Amino acid sequence: MRLSPEEKAVLDSIAERGSAIVERAVGWSDVNSGSRNLAGLQTTLTLLQDAFAVLPTDPVEIPLQASIEIGADGREREQAHTPSMAMIVRPEAPVQVVLTGHYDTVYPAESLFQMVGARADGALHGPGIADMKGGISVILAALEAFETSADAANLGYRVLLSPDEEIGSLASGPVLAEFGRLGHVGLTYEPALADGTLASERKGSGNFHIRVTGRTAHAGRAFHEGRNAITAAARIAAALDGLNGRRDGVTVNIARIDGGSPLNVVPDIAVLRFNVRFPDAEAAAWLETGIRGAMAAGEGEGLLVSQHGGFTRPAKPFNAAQTELFGKVKQVGALLSQDIAWKPSGGVCEGNNLFAAGLPNVDTLGVRGGDIHSENEFAWPDSFAERAQLSALILMKLASGEIDARGIRALMESH
């Protein structure tokens, strides 16, 4: 694999626009788009539609159904979502690539962390600048440059930008699966580590909510007539925590118990919330059994225990197709003097969803940064053009056939 003069000219065009790629992401990050801030998400969606309109086809909206959430009072509520944004370019081309990202962040509308600034060391510091409005700017920069390349007609692509990744992709999950089935290779733009390291295999994840309904009573006059939902939830939590350490790679994180009552009232509602991580399907099945057993610890006369939520993303192992794809990305990186390395991650993202749909993918092609999901989130500004060049060259090598997209996809289907 070598770098042709024509490819170098395409990459040079990205370098010339490096500051604009950064500034675009900063502007997007200065608009709050927390996963439940519908007004901010809609504003961001409009900005993205305007920006991506430079590509050969117009962006389209894919409406998403509301997802169901369990409130602190134990009642089910609908969470509405703004649409996903999609672009489909040359669906008839022999090579098909799926590029995904998300335009929601973890920072709610009332967060004090709202604007991007510069740290003393030169890093950009702001909400979503790494995760992943910086990554979306990289997608657009790479595609803009790729469209000027000699073999662009050989490659079609589907771009999907979703509004709910940070809360599990419950609404956009079916769309991710549909897009994943239609591609040969997937590229997703979660941030890389600060040194550019990629995530290889990923654990699976699930978010669970266990609702306990008991019986209210006066804590002094009729204590024994009550059925305490909080203590039942606590017993379940202890049983769930007892699953930790019993199977390699499996963790159960008890995050919160909602509910309660005044101190002189036996509480009749509690909602226990927890997250699980697991390395493979067998471990997920083991967890299902363990969760059912833990729920039994809260049962009793006058107590009703029900499970809500579930497994949201399956595990993403580093199989033969992933090994082949990552190896090719490393070769492309070497042409750019970028040393591409990777290591396993306990985190999850849309790459898990795409893999489950049969699509081999690299899911940390976004900017170099760190401290995501915190008010210390940062990204290195020189990585914007650097990562856009990496993606543009990957696309050019896929279009030219130097990276065999169909062969990589076939490896998924043979295992």
C-alpha positions in Angstrom: 0.0 0.0 0.0 1.4 3.4 -1.0 0.3 7.0 -1.1 -0.3 8.3 -4.6 0.2 11.9 -5.7 -3.6 12.2 -6.3 -4.3 10.9 -2.8 -1.8 13.3 -1.3 -3.5 16.2 -3.0 -6.8 15.2 -1.4 -5.2 15.0 2.0 -3.5 18.4 1.5 -6.9 20.0 1.0 -7.9 18.8 4.4 -4.8 20.2 6.0 -5.6 23.6 4.4 -9.0 23.6 6.0 -7.9 22.4 9.4 -8.9 25.5 11.4 -12.4 25.5 9.8 -12.9 21.9 10.8 -12.2 22.8 14.4 -14.2 26.0 14.3 -17.3 24.2 13.0 -17.1 21.7 15.8 -16.7 24.5 18.4 -19.9 26.2 17.1 -21.8 23.0 17.4 -20.5 22.3 20.9 -21.6 25.7 22.1 -25.2 24.6 21.5 -26.4 22.3 24.4 -27.8 19.1 23.0 -28.2 16.9 26.1 -30.1 13.7 25.2 -33.3 15.0 26.7 -33.0 18.7 25.6 -35.3 18.5 22.6 -35.0 22.2 21.7 -31.2 22.0 21.8 -31.2 18.8 19.8 -33.4 20.3 17.2 -31.2 23.4 16.9 -28.1 21.1 16.5 -29.9 19.0 13.9 -30.7 22.0 11.8 -27.0 23.1 12.0 -25.9 19.7 10.9 -28.4 19.6 8.0 -27.1 22.9 6.8 -23.4 21.8 7.0 -23.9 18.4 5.4 -25.8 19.9 2.5 -22.5 20.4 0.7 -22.4 16.6 -0.1 -23.9 15.1 -3.2 -27.4 14.3 -1.7 -29.5 16.3 0.7 -29.8 15.1 4.3 -33.1 13.5 5.3 -34.7 13.0 8.7 -35.6 9.6 10.0 -38.3 10.0 12.7 -37.8 7.9 15.8 -40.4 6.4 18.1 -40.6 7.5 21.7 -38.8 5.3 24.2 -40.2 4.3 27.6 -38.6 5.4 30.8 -39.5 4.6 34.4 -39.8 7.7 36.6 -38.8 8.0 40.2 -42.4 7.4 41.1 -42.4 4.0 39.3 -44.6 5.2 36.4 -43.8 4.7 32.8 -43.3 7.8 30.7 -42.6 8.3 27.1 -39.3 10.1 26.1 -39.6 11.8 22.8 -36.6 12.0 20.4 -35.7 14.3 17.6 -35.1 12.6 14.3 -31.9 10.9 13.2 -30.2 12.5 10.2 -29.2 10.4 7.3 -27.5 10.8 4.0 -27.4 8.1 1.3 -24.9 8.6 -1.5 -24.4 6.2 -4.4 -26.3 3.2 -3.0 -25.7 1.4 -6.2 -21.8 1.5 -5.9 -20.0 -1.8 -5.5 -18.5 -0.8 -2.1 -20.8 0.4 0.6 -19.6 2.2 3.8 -21.7 3.1 6.8 -20.5 6.2 8.9 -22.3 6.8 12.2 -22.2 9.3 15.0 -24.4 11.0 17.5 -25.3 14.6 18.1 -26.5 14.2 21.7 -24.3 14.8 24.7 -24.4 13.8 28.3 -24.8 17.4 29.5 -28.4 18.5 30.3 -29.8 21.9 29.5 -29.3 23.1 33.0 -25.6 22.0 33.1 -23.1 24.8 33.9 -20.8 23.3 31.4 -22.0 25.0 28.2 -19.2 26.6 26.1 -15.9 25.6 24.6 -12.7 27.3 25.7 -9.0 26.7 25.4 -6.8 25.2 28.1 -3.3 26.6 28.9 -1.8 23.6 27.1 -3.7 24.3 23.9 -6.4 21.6 24.2 -10.0 22.6 23.6 -12.2 22.1 26.6 -15.9 21.9 26.2 -19.1 19.9 26.2 -19.2 17.4 23.3 -16.0 18.7 21.6 -14.6 15.2 21.7 -17.8 13.1 22.2 -18.7 13.7 19.6 -19.3 16.9 17.7 -15.6 16.9 16.9 -16.1 13.5 15.4 -19.0 14.7 13.3 -16.9 17.5 11.9 -14.2 14.9 11.1 -16.9 12.8 9.2 -17.9 15.8 7.1 -14.3 16.9 6.4 -13.3 13.4 5.3 -16.4 13.0 3.0 -15.9 16.5 1.5 -12.4 15.6 0.6 -13.2 12.1 -0.6 -15.7 13.4 -3.1 -12.9 15.1 -5.0 -10.9 11.8 -5.3 -10.5 9.9 -8.5 -12.3 6.7 -7.4 -15.2 8.3 -5.6 -17.7 6.8 -8.0 -16.7 3.2 -6.8 -17.9 3.8 -3.2 -21.3 4.6 -1.8 -21.9 5.6 1.8 -24.7 6.0 4.3 -24.2 8.6 7.1 -26.4 8.3 10.2 -26.3 10.8 13.0 -28.5 9.9 16.0 -29.9 11.9 19.0 -29.9 9.2 21.7 -26.6 7.3 21.8 -25.8 8.6 25.2 -28.9 7.0 26.6 -28.5 3.7 24.9 -29.7 4.2 21.3 -33.1 2.7 22.3 -34.9 4.7 19.6 -32.2 4.7 16.9 -31.1 1.1 17.5 -33.4 -0.3 14.8 -32.1 2.2 12.2 -28.5 1.4 13.1 -29.3 -2.3 12.6 -30.9 -1.5 9.2 -27.9 0.6 8.0 -25.5 -2.0 9.3 -27.0 -4.8 7.2 -26.5 -2.6 4.1 -22.8 -2.0 4.4 -19.5 -3.8 3.9 -17.5 -1.7 6.4 -18.5 0.6 9.2 -16.7 3.7 10.5 -17.9 5.3 13.7 -16.6 8.5 15.3 -16.3 8.2 19.0 -13.2 9.9 20.2 -9.9 8.0 20.2 -7.8 8.1 23.3 -5.5 11.2 23.7 -2.7 9.4 22.0 -4.8 8.1 19.1 -5.3 4.6 20.4 -8.5 2.9 19.1 -10.9 0.6 20.9 -10.8 -3.0 19.6 -13.1 -5.5 21.3 -15.9 -4.0 23.5 -18.0 -5.5 26.2 -21.8 -5.5 25.9 -24.0 -3.4 28.1 -27.5 -3.3 29.6 -29.4 -0.8 31.7 -32.0 -2.2 34.0 -34.7 -0.7 36.2 -36.4 -2.9 38.8 -39.7 -1.5 40.2 -40.8 -2.6 43.6 -44.4 -1.9 44.7 -45.1 -2.4 48.4 -47.8 -1.2 50.8 -47.8 2.2 52.5 -48.6 2.5 56.2 -48.0 4.8 59.2 -44.6 3.9 60.6 -45.8 4.2 64.2 -49.4 3.2 64.3 -49.4 0.5 61.6 -45.9 -0.4 60.8 -46.5 -4.1 60.4 -49.3 -3.5 58.0 -46.9 -1.8 55.5 -44.6 -3.5 53.0 -41.4 -1.5 52.6 -40.4 -1.2 49.0 -37.1 0.5 49.8 -35.8 -2.4 52.0 -37.0 -4.9 49.3 -35.0 -2.9 46.7 -32.0 -2.9 49.0 -32.1 -6.7 49.3 -32.3 -7.0 45.5 -29.3 -4.5 45.2 -27.2 -6.6 47.6 -28.0 -9.8 45.7 -27.1 -8.1 42.4 -23.8 -6.8 43.8 -23.1 -10.3 44.9 -22.9 -11.3 41.2 -19.6 -9.3 40.9 -16.5 -11.4 40.9 -18.3 -14.6 40.0 -17.7 -14.6 36.3 -14.8 -13.2 34.3 -15.5 -9.9 32.6 -19.0 -9.4 34.2 -19.8 -6.3 36.3 -23.0 -5.1 37.9 -23.0 -1.4 38.9 -25.8 -0.4 41.3 -26.4 3.2 40.3 -29.4 4.5 42.2 -32.5 3.7 44.2 -35.4 6.1 43.6 -38.5 6.3 45.8 -39.0 6.7 49.5 -41.4 8.5 51.7 -41.6 10.8 54.7 -39.7 9.4 57.7 -43.0 8.4 59.4 -44.4 6.5 56.4 -43.6 3.0 55.2 -42.5 3.6 51.5 -44.5 1.7 48.9 -42.5 2.6 45.8 -38.8 2.0 44.9 -37.0 1.9 41.6 -33.6 0.2 41.6 -31.4 1.2 38.6 -28.2 -0.7 37.6 -25.9 -1.2 34.6 -24.3 -4.5 33.5 -21.2 -5.2 31.3 -20.4 -8.6 29.9 -17.8 -10.0 27.4 -20.0 -12.4 25.3 -23.5 -13.9 24.8 -22.9 -16.7 27.2 -22.1 -14.2 30.0 -25.2 -12.2 29.1 -27.3 -15.4 29.5 -25.6 -16.0 32.9 -26.5 -12.4 33.9 -30.1 -12.9 33.0 -30.3 -15.9 35.3 -28.5 -13.9 38.1 -30.9 -11.0 37.7 -33.9 -13.2 38.0 -32.5 -14.7 41.1 -31.7 -11.3 42.7 -35.2 -10.1 42.1 -36.5 -13.0 44.1 -34.7 -11.6 47.1 -37.1 -8.7 47.1 -40.3 -10.7 46.7 -42.7 -11.4 49.5 -46.4 -11.1 50.6 -47.6 -7.6 49.5 -44.5 -6.9 47.4 -44.6 -6.8 43.6 -41.3 -6.8 41.7 -41.0 -6.1 38.0 -38.1 -5.7 35.6 -37.8 -2.9 33.0 -35.1 -2.0 30.5 -32.6 -4.7 29.5 -29.6 -5.4 27.4 -29.0 -2.4 25.1 -25.8 -3.4 23.2 -24.3 -6.8 22.6 -20.7 -7.5 23.0 -18.3 -6.7 20.1 -15.5 -9.3 20.0 -12.3 -8.9 18.0 -12.9 -11.6 15.4 -11.2 -12.3 12.1 -13.1 -9.6 10.3 -12.2 -7.0 12.9 -8.6 -8.1 12.9 -8.3 -7.7 9.1 -10.0 -4.3 9.1 -7.9 -2.9 12.0 -4.8 -4.2 10.2 -5.7 -2.3 7.1 -6.4 0.9 9.1 -2.9 0.5 10.7 -1.4 0.4 7.2 -3.3 3.5 6.1 -2.1 5.2 9.3 1.5 4.4 8.5 1.2 6.2 5.2 0.3 9.3 7.2 3.0 8.7 9.8 0.2 7.9 12.3 1.0 5.0 14.5 -2.3 3.2 14.9 -2.7 1.0 18.0 -5.7 -0.5 19.7 -6.8 -2.1 23.0 -10.0 -3.5 24.5 -12.6 -1.3 26.0 -15.3 -1.8 28.6 -17.2 1.1 27.1 -20.0 0.6 24.5 -21.1 2.6 21.5 -22.9 2.4 18.1 -20.1 0.1 17.0 -21.6 -2.6 19.1 -25.0 -2.2 17.3 -23.3 -2.3 13.9 -21.3 -5.4 14.7 -24.5 -7.1 15.9 -26.0 -6.4 12.5 -23.0 -8.1 10.8 -21.0 -5.0 10.0 -17.2 -5.0 10.8 -16.3 -1.6 12.0 -13.8 0.7 13.6 -15.6 2.9 16.1 -13.0 5.3 17.5 -12.1 7.3 14.5 -13.0 10.6 16.0 -10.7 13.3 17.4 -8.0 12.6 20.0 -9.2 13.6 23.4 -10.3 12.5 26.9 -12.2 13.0 30.1 -15.4 12.5 28.2 -18.7 12.5 30.2 -17.2 15.0 32.6 -16.7 18.7 32.8 -13.0 18.1 32.0 -13.8 16.9 28.5 -11.1 17.9 26.0 -9.9 17.4 22.5 -6.6 18.3 20.8 -7.2 20.7 17.9 -4.5 19.3 15.6 -6.2 16.0 15.7 -9.3 17.2 13.7 -7.5 17.5 10.4 -5.3 14.5 11.3 -8.2 12.2 11.8 -10.1 13.5 8.8 -7.1 12.6 6.7 -7.1 9.1 8.2 -10.7 8.6 7.3 -10.4 10.1 3.8 -7.5 7.9 3.0 -9.4 4.8 4.3 -12.3 5.7 2.0 -9.9 6.2 -0.9 -8.3 2.8 -0.3 -11.7 1.2 0.0 -12.8 2.8 -3.3 -9.7 1.7 -5.1 -9.9 -1.8 -3.8 -6.6 -1.7 -2.0 -8.7 -2.5 1.1 -11.1 -5.3 0.2 -14.4 -4.3 1.8 -16.3 -7.2 0.5 -13.7 -9.7 1.7 -13.7 -8.2 5.2 -17.5 -8.4 5.3 -17.3 -12.0 4.1 -15.1 -12.8 7.1 -18.0 -11.8 9.4 -20.4 -14.1 7.5 -18.0 -17.1 7.7 -17.9 -17.1 11.5 
